[in-house]
Amino acid sequence: MRDHDNRSLLLVSLVLLLSLIITIQLVESEVINLTPDTFSDKVKEKDTAWFVKFCVPWCKHCKKLGSLWEDLGKAMEGEDEIEVGEVDCATGKSVCTKVDIHSYPTFKLFYEGEEVAKYQGPRDVESLKTFALEEAEKAAAKAQQVDDDKELFGSSHLVIPGLPVAFPMVLFSTSQLGGDMKWWWDYTPSRSLRRRISKRSQANSKPTLDEAQFRWAVSQLLPRFSNDELCNVITLQEDPIVCLELFNWASQQPRFRHNVLTYHITIKKLGAAKLYQEMDDVVNQVLAVPYIGSEALYNTMIYFFTEARKLTRAVNIFRHMKNSRNLECRPSIRTYNILFTAFLSRGKNSYINHMYMETIRCLFKQMVNDGIEPDIFSLNSMIKGYVLSNHVNDALRIFHQMGVVYNCPPNAFSYDYLIHGLCAQGRTNNARELCDEMKQKGFVPSVISYNSLVNALALGGEVEEAMNSLWEMIEKRRSVDLITYKTVLDEMCRRGRAEEAIKLLKELQDKDLVDGHTYRKLRYVFEDDFGDSNDRKRLRVYWISWVMKEKDTAWFCEILCPLVKKLGLLWEDLGKAMEGKNEIEDGEVDCATCKSVCTKVDIHSYPMFKLFYEGEEVAKYQESRELCPKASQLLISLV
């Protein structure tokens, strides 16, 4: 009986010990096993990134990982916003199907339920950890951007005093965005994303005060220093934290009060360093003091708040200026121009520009009613705003009123905005007349104007005019973009002028007007968009005869017929292996469609590999057809 009790006690002890070991391992691993019941709820957690491994027990590659994932879980301890998990696809097949898993192991990062990245790098703890931290930071920055923009655009209107309508803050609905709100947020400007990432890094590493520099700055002030002396010392400081500390230190000195000079220089220093929170604190001090301020000081506040994308705050400063009893603090033409610039920099979406254009129009009307005469910048802002919001007729009205009503003749920017807008609406004749008038006045059209006009002329069937404008553009040293080149060549091919198009492209290359990458891209235009099958055959023959005569270039050609199928991907693999050899091009000729070419170069069997240099045959390859170092070395030696 006693032996039986001892055996029972031993068995219970072993079970407890085994449970304790398993518990310790689970706690130490920091890897959470996700099932079909828990996966969705876990990965959708707010402000949390999940780095998940998908595997199956029978996969040899999964077995080779060993304890890698557990080691990663331990390495990620302390990262509260990143969780490490794993899914067994043998028992959680529905989860793996849902997230599109086709091979094992697969590593994916999720943020708030959305897949944001797939890991395909080295399988070591350090690389995995670096990937998870960087991608999680990017996903968090993008989510923060969405939240901030929703907060900004969520309010329907902001009322600006004196304006006949409310200030629209662009409240989107699902119907306005084609039924999908997320579609618009995915096109957030990259500048904003970079700013958010920079803001997060700055928040994590707060700048520290340089005590020695601060003491040296204080030593430059007399015991009874004046505002001018303090302003001069702050101006000479490059460290914005030292400037802020000097400002706060001076506030505590007896019988000293800050004036416009010290407030202004401190706000400029903090704003230029993008320390917007600290700048906001100083601005609040200014607004709390009655009868202090100046038009330049308030303009600086508005400028830096618009740079920080705090339009609501900028509008509040504008309201404060409008209500100020100090006439020196009233808005000037500079104030309105800063606001115009801020509203016109909200992106390229025509609907957003349409909403903001109503505010710009009301601001402009109020500016004129207050007796402030518009300058060339404000008038060009109106033209640009109307063009971006697709109201080109209103832009033309402002353009014709510039010299007559406002005594401010248009400049090159005025013409450029209008030419671009007219071309975008297909009004090519009006754009061409405006361009001619612009050149008669001694202005040179910008890159955007030239590219827009050449594209519009080519698409309208006026290929000769488009080519004339293209060469004029090159002569004026205006850079031509890829779309413009492609449009001109494409329209020439569509109208049966393929040989002229090829000559044009070759001429552009000979004059070093296009680089190798652009040249290869433009070559595809002829194959993708040209004519029927018979015309395409003639084009291929002409193209082959032309390009093989390129100067200082060797062409290694594969000549075959459709019956040859054993080569597989050999020629594509050779092309990849030869990347970086700018003097060597690889090509292929289909003798079924280009029989005249094959007859000309004496082809009697297939496949055949020949090397040409500047149009002349120099060698014939008859060695192994495997892609190996020997083949590459032979090719180079042939050249």
Sequence and secondary structure as in RCSB ss.txt:
>XXXX:A:sequence
MRDHDNRSLLLVSLVLLLSLIITIQLVESEVINLTPDTFSDKVKEKDTAWFVKFCVPWCKHCKKLGSLWEDLGKA
MEGEDEIEVGEVDCATGKSVCTKVDIHSYPTFKLFYEGEEVAKYQGPRDVESLKTFALEEAEKAAAKAQQVDDDK
ELFGSSHLVIPGLPVAFPMVLFSTSQLGGDMKWWWDYTPSRSLRRRISKRSQANSKPTLDEAQFRWAVSQLLPRF
SNDELCNVITLQEDPIVCLELFNWASQQPRFRHNVLTYHITIKKLGAAKLYQEMDDVVNQVLAVPYIGSEALYNT
MIYFFTEARKLTRAVNIFRHMKNSRNLECRPSIRTYNILFTAFLSRGKNSYINHMYMETIRCLFKQMVNDGIEPD
IFSLNSMIKGYVLSNHVNDALRIFHQMGVVYNCPPNAFSYDYLIHGLCAQGRTNNARELCDEMKQKGFVPSVISY
NSLVNALALGGEVEEAMNSLWEMIEKRRSVDLITYKTVLDEMCRRGRAEEAIKLLKELQDKDLVDGHTYRKLRYV
FEDDFGDSNDRKRLRVYWISWVMKEKDTAWFCEILCPLVKKLGLLWEDLGKAMEGKNEIEDGEVDCATCKSVCTK
VDIHSYPMFKLFYEGEEVAKYQESRELCPKASQLLISLV
>XXXX:A:secstr
 HHHHHHHHHHHHHHHHHHHHHHHHHHHH EEEE TTTHHHHHT TT EEEEEEE TT HHHHHTTTHHHHHHHH
TTT TTEEEEEEETTT HHHHHHTT  SSSEEEEEETTEEEEEE S  SHHHHHHHHHHHHHHHHHHHHHHHHHH
HHHHS EE  TT SS EE     TTTTTT HHHHHTT  HHHHHHHHHHHHHHHS     HHHHHHHHHTS TT 
 HHHHHHHHHH   HHHHHHHHHHHHTSTT    HHHHHHHHHHHHHTT HHHHHHHHHHHHHSTT   HHHHHH
HHHHHHHTT HHHHHHHHHHHHH S GGGS  HHHHHHHHHHHTTS S HHHHHHHHHHHHHHHHHHHHTT    
HHHHHHHHHHHHHTT HHHHHHHHHHHHHTSS    HHHHHHHHHHHHHTT HHHHHHHHHHHHHTT    HHHH
HHHHHHHHHTT HHHHHHHHHHHHHTT    HHHHHHHHHHHHHTT HHHHHHHHHHHHHTT S HHHHHHHHHH
HHHH  SHHHHHHHHHHHHHHHTT TT EEEEEEE TT  TTTTHHHHHHHHTTT TTEEEEEEETTT HHHHHH
TT  SSSEEEEEETTEEEEEE S  S SHHHHHHHHHH 
